Amino acid sequence: MIMLLRGVVLSVALGLAASPVFADDPLAALKIARVLPETAAAPFDLKSLDGKSVQLADLKGKVVLVNFWATWCGPCKEEMPAFERLRQKLDPQRFALLTITTDLQRDGIKHFLANLHVQLPVLFDEDQDVSQAYLVRALPTTVLIDRQGRLVGRAVGPREWDAPKAIHLLQGMME
């Protein structure tokens, strides 16, 4: 019942932008759809590729970019190197990048990341509860969470996450 209610709330919140798109809107420039203001990000506690528990609540105070992906997803593969470059450019004390997959083949994921020369944090959504809570319907889907733990926007499909516009947006949110 709680997941259903959360899904209803998120379905409204993750709809199209509630405000008009302006030329100087950094989210619109990146084709990131805004969510309703004050929408709390769904909490989660997932295991990482190295077996550690990662909770969204532990990242409060940081801007968090969460990418939902799979090894079989071609566009996901395309944007992974950009995520790695982005991760290296931003202050880890103020920014966190998480990737979430429903793939279960840990060795396959390690091989996938090694082939792309990326060292991104990978979390496992084995029961797909988190994917459902964030209404992931296509891959890749990326959500942006502010320092207070509120959803800001979501992008469906690949983006150039290390482009100057994206870096500027994230740095602005970290201030």
C-alpha positions as CSV (number, residue, x, y, z in Angstrom):
1,M,0.0,0.0,0.0
2,I,2.8,2.4,0.9
3,M,4.6,1.6,-2.4
4,L,1.3,2.2,-4.3
5,L,0.8,5.5,-2.6
6,R,4.4,6.5,-3.2
7,G,3.9,5.6,-6.9
8,V,0.8,7.8,-7.1
9,V,2.6,10.7,-5.5
10,L,5.6,10.2,-7.7
11,S,3.5,9.8,-10.9
12,V,2.1,13.3,-10.3
13,A,5.5,14.7,-9.2
14,L,7.4,13.2,-12.1
15,G,5.1,14.5,-14.7
16,L,5.9,17.2,-17.2
17,A,7.4,20.4,-15.9
18,A,4.9,22.3,-13.8
19,S,6.4,25.7,-14.8
20,P,6.9,27.2,-18.3
21,V,10.2,26.5,-20.0
22,F,12.5,29.6,-20.2
23,A,15.5,30.0,-22.5
24,D,17.8,30.5,-19.4
25,D,16.4,27.5,-17.6
26,P,19.4,25.1,-17.0
27,L,17.2,22.1,-16.6
28,A,15.4,22.8,-19.9
29,A,18.7,23.3,-21.6
30,L,19.6,19.7,-20.7
31,K,16.1,18.4,-21.5
32,I,15.5,17.5,-17.9
33,A,11.8,17.6,-16.9
34,R,11.1,19.4,-13.7
35,V,9.1,17.7,-11.0
36,L,6.6,19.4,-8.7
37,P,8.4,21.5,-6.1
38,E,9.0,20.0,-2.6
39,T,8.7,16.4,-3.8
40,A,10.7,14.2,-1.5
41,A,12.9,11.6,-3.2
42,A,11.9,8.1,-2.3
43,P,14.3,6.6,0.3
44,F,16.3,3.5,-0.5
45,D,18.9,1.2,1.0
46,L,20.6,-0.9,-1.6
47,K,23.7,-3.1,-1.7
48,S,26.6,-1.9,-3.9
49,L,28.8,-4.0,-6.2
50,D,31.3,-4.3,-3.4
51,G,28.7,-5.4,-0.9
52,K,28.3,-2.2,1.1
53,S,24.9,-0.8,2.0
54,V,24.1,2.6,0.5
55,Q,21.2,4.7,1.8
56,L,19.9,7.8,0.2
57,A,19.4,9.3,3.6
58,D,23.2,9.2,4.2
59,L,23.7,11.6,1.3
60,K,21.5,14.4,2.6
61,G,23.4,17.6,2.2
62,K,24.8,16.6,-1.2
63,V,23.4,17.0,-4.7
64,V,22.7,13.4,-5.9
65,L,22.5,12.2,-9.5
66,V,20.9,8.7,-9.7
67,N,21.2,6.9,-13.0
68,F,19.1,3.8,-13.7
69,W,20.7,1.5,-16.3
70,A,21.5,-2.0,-17.5
71,T,24.4,-3.7,-19.3
72,W,22.2,-4.6,-22.3
73,C,21.1,-0.9,-22.8
74,G,23.1,0.7,-25.7
75,P,22.3,4.3,-24.7
76,C,23.3,3.5,-21.1
77,K,26.7,2.3,-22.4
78,E,27.1,5.5,-24.4
79,E,26.6,7.8,-21.3
80,M,28.7,5.9,-18.8
81,P,32.0,7.5,-19.7
82,A,30.4,10.9,-19.4
83,F,29.3,10.0,-15.9
84,E,32.8,8.9,-15.0
85,R,34.2,12.3,-16.3
86,L,31.5,14.2,-14.4
87,R,32.3,12.3,-11.2
88,Q,35.9,13.2,-11.4
89,K,35.2,16.9,-12.0
90,L,32.8,17.5,-9.0
91,D,33.6,17.7,-5.3
92,P,32.6,14.4,-3.6
93,Q,32.0,16.2,-0.4
94,R,29.1,18.0,-2.1
95,F,28.1,15.7,-4.9
96,A,27.2,12.0,-5.2
97,L,26.7,10.0,-8.4
98,L,24.9,6.6,-8.0
99,T,24.0,4.1,-10.6
100,I,21.3,1.6,-10.0
101,T,20.7,-1.6,-12.0
102,T,18.4,-4.5,-11.9
103,D,21.0,-6.7,-13.6
104,L,22.1,-9.5,-11.3
105,Q,25.3,-10.7,-13.0
106,R,27.9,-9.1,-10.8
107,D,30.8,-10.5,-12.9
108,G,29.2,-9.2,-16.1
109,I,28.8,-5.8,-14.6
110,K,32.4,-5.7,-13.5
111,H,33.5,-6.6,-17.0
112,F,31.1,-4.0,-18.5
113,L,32.6,-1.3,-16.4
114,A,36.2,-2.4,-17.0
115,N,35.7,-2.3,-20.7
116,L,34.4,1.2,-20.5
117,H,37.2,2.3,-18.1
118,V,34.8,3.6,-15.5
119,Q,34.7,3.2,-11.8
120,L,31.1,4.2,-11.0
121,P,29.3,3.1,-7.9
122,V,26.8,0.4,-8.8
123,L,23.8,-0.4,-6.6
124,F,21.5,-3.4,-7.1
125,D,17.8,-3.0,-7.2
126,E,17.1,-6.8,-7.3
127,D,13.4,-6.5,-6.4
128,Q,13.0,-3.4,-8.6
129,D,11.3,-1.6,-5.7
130,V,13.5,1.5,-6.2
131,S,13.0,1.5,-10.0
132,Q,9.2,1.3,-9.4
133,A,9.3,4.0,-6.7
134,Y,11.1,6.4,-9.2
135,L,8.7,5.3,-12.0
136,V,11.5,4.1,-14.3
137,R,9.9,3.0,-17.5
138,A,12.8,3.3,-19.9
139,L,16.6,3.1,-19.7
140,P,18.6,5.1,-19.0
141,T,16.6,7.3,-16.6
142,T,18.4,9.7,-14.4
143,V,17.0,11.7,-11.5
144,L,18.4,14.8,-9.9
145,I,18.0,15.2,-6.1
146,D,18.9,18.4,-4.3
147,R,20.8,18.8,-1.0
148,Q,17.6,18.6,1.0
149,G,16.6,15.3,-0.5
150,R,14.0,16.6,-2.9
151,L,13.5,15.6,-6.4
152,V,14.4,18.3,-8.9
153,G,14.1,16.7,-12.3
154,R,14.4,13.6,-14.4
155,A,15.9,12.8,-17.7
156,V,14.9,9.8,-19.8
157,G,17.5,8.8,-22.4
158,P,21.2,9.6,-22.6
159,R,22.6,13.0,-21.9
160,E,26.1,14.6,-22.1
161,W,26.4,14.7,-18.3
162,D,30.0,16.1,-18.4
163,A,29.0,19.0,-20.8
164,P,29.7,22.5,-19.4
165,K,25.9,23.1,-19.1
166,A,25.5,20.0,-16.9
167,I,28.5,20.8,-14.8
168,H,27.3,24.4,-14.3
169,L,23.8,23.2,-13.3
170,L,25.2,20.8,-10.7
171,Q,27.8,23.2,-9.3
172,G,25.0,25.8,-8.9
173,M,22.9,23.3,-7.0
174,M,25.9,22.5,-4.7
175,E,26.2,26.2,-3.6
